[in-house]
Amino acid sequence: MPTEREPRPRSPASSSSSKRPRPSSSRSSSTTVLPTLLNWLMIALVTNLALSRAVTQSWTWGYEGKWANPRKIRDLVFPSPPLTLSESQLALHDGSNPSRYPLYIAIDGDVYDVSDGGMRNYGPGGAYSAFAGRDAARAFVTGCFKTHLTHDLRGLSEGDLEIVENWKSFYAKHAKYRYVGRVVHPPIEPSTPIPELCDGGKAQPGAAAGAASGRG
């Protein structure tokens, strides 16, 4: 009588058992190229910085634009929402307490932080400290730094208003100063007199150029 036999598992073919996956040479080469490339880039960067420092006494070959300012780069990559300040809030930023309130100036409602590089000129005792913590747009045109420290632009010509826009553009594009928001002014009563001219006549356009450029 035939006897039953247990089924035996079939062994894989010898040809298939000899074929085993081998590590890819392209993958191993790519893992060595990347660290090498990073090392060369680091060496090139350090060499460039050292040469720049030795030749120009700066780390950026004498370039002082906004791309050399870490704060400007941070603001471009991680922009902060613009502030909305009242006149009393803006007044706190006059440089008297810089550890708590950055140094701000305002022109026609636009507020700019001039803490970086502007403390000597706009801070307490500076040549243009009267501009700090307020909107003195009119004085930027007329040069009347005592009687025209106001945002009231009534009575100015179109050319004068264009000068105001030029100052705003100057501060917004400055390598160190930066735009931070707006100040909200109460409405000007139409019956309020227009600020009188200083010294009996209007100063020449651009009289406040020294203040806007930060040069004392």
C-alpha positions in Angstrom: 0.0 0.0 0.0 1.3 3.4 -0.8 2.4 5.4 2.2 1.6 9.1 2.7 4.7 11.3 2.8 4.8 14.8 4.4 5.3 17.5 1.8 8.8 18.9 1.8 9.3 22.6 1.4 11.0 23.5 -1.9 14.3 25.2 -1.6 14.8 28.2 -3.8 16.7 27.8 -7.0 20.4 28.1 -6.6 20.5 30.8 -9.3 18.1 33.0 -7.4 19.8 32.5 -4.0 23.1 33.8 -5.5 21.5 37.1 -6.6 21.5 39.4 -3.6 21.0 43.2 -3.7 24.3 45.1 -3.5 24.7 48.6 -2.2 24.5 51.2 -4.9 27.7 52.9 -5.7 25.9 56.2 -6.7 24.3 56.4 -3.3 27.6 56.0 -1.4 29.3 58.6 -3.6 26.6 61.1 -3.0 26.9 60.8 0.7 30.6 61.7 0.5 30.2 64.5 -2.0 27.9 66.6 0.1 30.1 66.9 3.2 33.1 67.7 1.0 31.1 70.4 -0.8 30.0 71.9 2.6 33.6 71.9 3.8 34.8 73.8 0.7 32.0 76.3 1.1 32.9 76.9 4.7 36.6 77.3 3.8 35.7 79.8 1.1 33.5 81.8 3.4 36.1 82.0 6.2 38.8 83.0 3.7 36.5 85.7 2.2 35.7 87.1 5.6 39.4 87.1 6.6 40.5 88.9 3.4 37.7 91.4 3.8 38.7 92.2 7.3 42.4 92.5 6.4 41.8 94.8 3.3 38.8 96.9 4.3 38.7 96.6 8.1 35.1 95.3 7.7 33.6 91.8 7.3 31.6 92.8 4.2 34.2 94.5 1.9 33.0 97.9 3.0 29.4 97.3 2.1 27.0 98.9 4.6 23.7 98.4 2.9 20.6 96.8 4.4 21.8 93.3 3.4 24.7 93.7 5.9 22.3 94.5 8.7 21.1 91.4 10.6 18.0 93.3 11.8 17.0 94.2 8.2 17.5 90.6 7.1 15.4 89.4 10.0 12.6 91.8 9.2 12.6 90.7 5.6 12.5 87.0 6.4 10.3 87.3 9.5 8.3 90.5 9.1 6.6 91.9 12.2 3.0 93.3 12.0 3.0 97.1 11.8 2.3 99.0 15.0 -0.5 101.5 15.5 0.5 104.2 18.0 -1.3 107.1 19.5 0.6 110.4 19.9 1.1 109.7 23.7 2.5 106.3 22.9 4.9 107.6 20.3 6.1 110.2 22.8 7.4 107.4 25.0 9.9 106.6 22.3 12.0 109.8 22.7 15.2 108.0 23.6 15.0 108.8 27.4 14.4 105.1 28.2 15.9 103.1 25.3 16.1 99.8 27.1 12.3 99.8 27.2 11.2 102.0 24.4 13.1 102.0 21.1 13.9 105.4 19.6 11.2 106.4 17.1 10.6 109.4 14.8 7.6 109.9 12.6 7.0 111.7 9.3 3.4 112.3 8.0 2.1 109.4 10.1 4.8 106.9 9.2 6.9 105.8 12.2 10.5 104.7 11.9 12.9 103.0 14.4 16.2 104.9 14.4 17.7 103.2 17.5 20.4 101.5 15.4 22.9 104.3 14.6 20.6 107.2 15.4 20.9 107.6 19.1 23.8 110.2 18.8 21.7 112.5 16.6 18.1 111.8 17.7 18.6 110.8 21.3 18.6 113.1 24.3 21.2 115.9 23.8 21.5 115.1 20.1 21.4 117.8 17.4 18.0 116.5 16.2 16.5 115.2 19.5 13.4 117.4 18.9 12.4 115.0 16.2 12.3 112.0 18.6 9.0 110.7 19.8 6.9 112.9 17.6 5.7 113.5 14.0 7.5 116.6 12.9 6.8 116.3 9.2 6.5 120.0 8.6 9.9 120.8 10.0 11.5 118.4 7.6 10.4 120.7 4.8 10.8 124.1 6.3 13.7 123.7 8.6 11.9 125.4 11.4 12.9 123.0 14.2 11.3 125.0 17.0 7.9 126.2 15.7 7.2 123.5 13.0 7.5 120.3 15.0 4.1 119.2 13.9 2.4 116.8 11.4 0.3 119.7 10.1 1.1 120.1 6.4 -1.6 122.6 5.5 -0.5 125.4 3.2 2.5 123.5 1.8 3.0 123.3 -2.0 3.0 120.1 -4.1 6.7 120.4 -4.3 6.9 120.6 -0.5 4.7 117.5 -0.1 7.0 115.7 -2.6 9.9 116.5 -0.3 8.0 114.9 2.6 7.6 111.7 0.5 11.3 111.7 -0.3 12.2 111.8 3.4 9.8 108.9 4.1 11.4 106.9 1.3 14.8 107.8 2.7 14.1 106.3 6.1 12.3 103.3 4.8 15.3 102.4 2.6 17.9 103.3 5.1 20.5 100.6 5.9 19.9 100.8 9.6 16.6 102.6 10.2 13.3 100.7 9.6 9.6 101.3 9.3 7.6 100.0 12.2 4.0 101.4 11.7 1.7 104.4 11.9 0.8 107.0 14.4 -2.8 108.1 14.6 -3.3 111.9 14.9 -6.5 113.5 16.0 -8.2 115.6 13.3 -6.9 119.1 12.8 -9.5 121.8 13.4 -9.9 123.8 10.1 -10.1 127.0 12.2 -6.7 126.3 13.7 -4.1 128.8 12.3 -1.5 127.4 9.9 1.9 127.4 11.6 3.7 130.7 10.9 7.0 130.9 9.0 10.1 130.9 11.0 12.5 133.9 10.8 10.0 135.8 8.7 10.2 133.5 5.7 10.2 130.0 4.5 13.4 128.0 4.6 14.8 126.6 1.4 13.5 123.1 0.4 15.7 120.5 1.9 16.7 122.6 4.9 16.2 119.5 7.1 18.5 117.4 5.0 21.0 117.1 7.8 18.4 115.7 10.2 17.1 113.2 7.7 20.5 111.9 6.8 21.5 111.6 10.5 24.5 113.9 10.2 25.0 116.4 13.0 
